[in-house]
Amino acid sequence: MSREGSLEAPTRHPIAWQSEEFYDPAKLEAEMRRVFEICHGCRRCFNLCDSFPRLFDLIDNNPTEDVEGVTTEDFSKVTEACTLCDMCFMTKCPYVPPHPWQVDFPHLLLRHRMVEARENKTSFTARQLAEMDRNGTLMRAVSPVANWASNKDNGLTRPLMEKTLGIDAHAELPKFVSRTFVASDRRAPISPNASAPAFGQRKAALFATCFVNYNKPVTGLAARAVLNHIGVETRVAYPGCCGMPFLEQGELDRVAKQAVKVSKDLIALVEQGYDIVTLTASCGLMLKFEWPLILPDNEGVKKLSDATYDIDEYVIEISKRHGLPDGLKSLPEGISIHMACHARAQNMGSKAAELLRLIPDTPIDVIERCAGHGGTFGVLKETHPVAMKVGKPVMRQLVNQARGHVVSDCPLAGKHIVQGARELAAQDGKTLPAPAAEHPIEVFAHAYGLL
């Protein structure tokens, strides 16, 4: 017998996206009204993101003051604000499966987004931004020009981008590199530390991820330096993007294609004895949880899910099972850790905090709240102000904590909250000590003297 109140572990059902019934507008509307009625009676998630306030305003401000008074057309307002952070499902909702009401709010809105995608109602710009491998390949060839044009302070190009593409002129955008992580790694081969306790015990294939490969190779270089220092044999693998950007756009057919393609190459490494280690939280969530829900009958996807680790999680496992070499130095300037939603949704515990607490004599603060970024949600003109509003409590904590390092397992969230924190600090006549957001593994590498 299931019990009310989230007293049992939530169970997620496979997504029935290959069934035509899944896309039936009448059945979708009936299910959305059923779930919205449950949410209306509970309202426990009112402060998680903007989807719930929008829903409750639609209910409270219509003449009948109930779900039946909300028009079907207004459902899109609720869906637009969902960043697929999964926090309502993982941490708040008392009615998730195995409760008989079977509420899965994020995947319900994903279903709505998929129906809208079929009807060509999704943003053209968002769809183009989701083409990570195409964009990364093109931009690396012209990265100086691309980075100049995308600079937030460029008064010539950014207003033009806002007017023509709908990319908010206020949003900081990721920079592209001319030398990818995969290319950089080939130039600096590293052998595992033979004196480390884990030497000869484990092999790890670093799934580069599109962001680390095209935008921030230093995260990958730090991860490989740390793993080799603690005795783990490493190699880099990047068959392609995990498909999270396509998931956000409701294009599950494209996610499935990426899952088949990428898993085939990574499983070949698993069969050679490699653990698969992801370098961003969203990619870890995709490989471990979302892919098996999208392709539940694919044995390769299942096998890969069992062999995949988040980088923080992996280093912690090595430390517990084999031990770490000495040499971690304190960081007295301290660390503010933003627990990325997609790391929390992996249900593995606060691994970033656990990892960084291994550094001696270092002040640590942990922030468990959504940054509000949500991929393209954080950069489009229609939603960037909402993303800033949702992330403001995190930004305010960063200003108050004033630590020398700000870290997040989500690079986009990290960039977003540091931008907002700098602006809040300036309003208070202060300066944010941290120069930029970092991945936890970068700070761990600093503590070892590897960067």
C-alpha positions, 0 to 999 in steps of 0.5 A: 500500500502506498502512503501519502507524503513522499515517504517512499522513493519515487518511481518514474515510468517510461515515456510512451512517446512512440504511441500516437495516443500520447499525442492525442490533444483531447487525452492530453488536455484531460490529463493536464486538467486532472494533474492541475486539479491535484496541484491546485488543491496542494500548492506545495510547489508554489515557490519552486519555479514560475510554472506553479505561480502561473498555474495558480494565477490562471486558476485564481483569476478566472471567473469560476476560480477553478481548473475548468475555468482555465483555457486550453490555450493558457496551458502553454504559459505553464509549460513555457516556465518549466525548465525540466529541473525535476525538483517538484517530482524529486523533492516536493510532490507527495503524489508521485508514483507509486502513489495512485494519483501518479503525478509526474508534473515535469514529464506531463509538461514535456508531453505538452511541449512535444505536442506543441513541437509537432504543431510547430509551436516551439521557438525557432531560435530555441531549436537552433540553439539546441543544435550543439554539435553543429553550432560548436563545430561552426563556431570553433572556426570563428570563435574570436568573432563569435565571442566578440559578437555575443559579448553582453557589452557589445552595444552593436550586436547584442541589441540586434540579436535581441531584435532579430533572434529573440536572445535577451541582450542582458543574458551572458552567453557561453564563449566558444573555444577554437581548440575543443577539449577532445583536441586539447586532450590529445596534446597533453597525454597524462599517465596515471599516478603509480603511487596513488592507492587506486593505481591499476584498479579503475579505468574511466572514459570521460564523456566530454559533453558538448559544453565542456568540449566546445565551450569550457575544456578546462573542466575536462582537463581538470577532471582528467588531471584529478583522475590521473593523479588519484591513479585512475587510467583515463581516456576521452570519449565524445560520440556526440551530444547527449540530447538534453537540448532536444529534450527541452524542445520536446524532440524525443525522436532526436534524443532517441537517435542520439541515445542509440548513437552515443550509447553504441560507442560508449558501451564498447568502452564499458566492455573494455573495462571503462567506467563512463564519467560525465562532466556536467550534471545534465548529461549524467541525468540523461545517460543514467535516467532519461535515456532508459525512460525514452528507450526502455527496451534498449539493452545498450542504454540500460547497460550504459546507465548502470556504468555511468557516474557523475565526476564528483560521484566517481571521485568520492567512490574512488576515495571510499573504495581505494583512498586518495593520495595526500596533498590537498591544500586548504582554500581559505577563501572558501567555496559556495556550492550551488547544488545543480538541479540535475545533480540533485535529480540523480538521487545520489546525494550532495556529491559536490559538497562531499567532494569539496569537504575533502579539502582541509580547512576550507569554509564551505556553504551549500545552496540547494535552490534552482538557479532558474536558468534552464538552458534556452529558457535563461537566454530568450527574451521572453523568459530571461527576466523570469530566469533571473527572478527565480535565481535571485535567492541563489544570487543573494546568498552568493553575495552574502557568503562572499566566498572566493569560489562559486561552483556548480555542476551545471555550467549554464547555471553557474554563469547565470547566478554569477552574473546575477550575483555580480549585479546584486553586489554592485547595487550594494556597493560590493564586489563578488570575490569569485571571478567566475563560476567553476565546476567542483572538479576544477576547484578540487584540481586547484586544491591538489595544485594540478591547475 
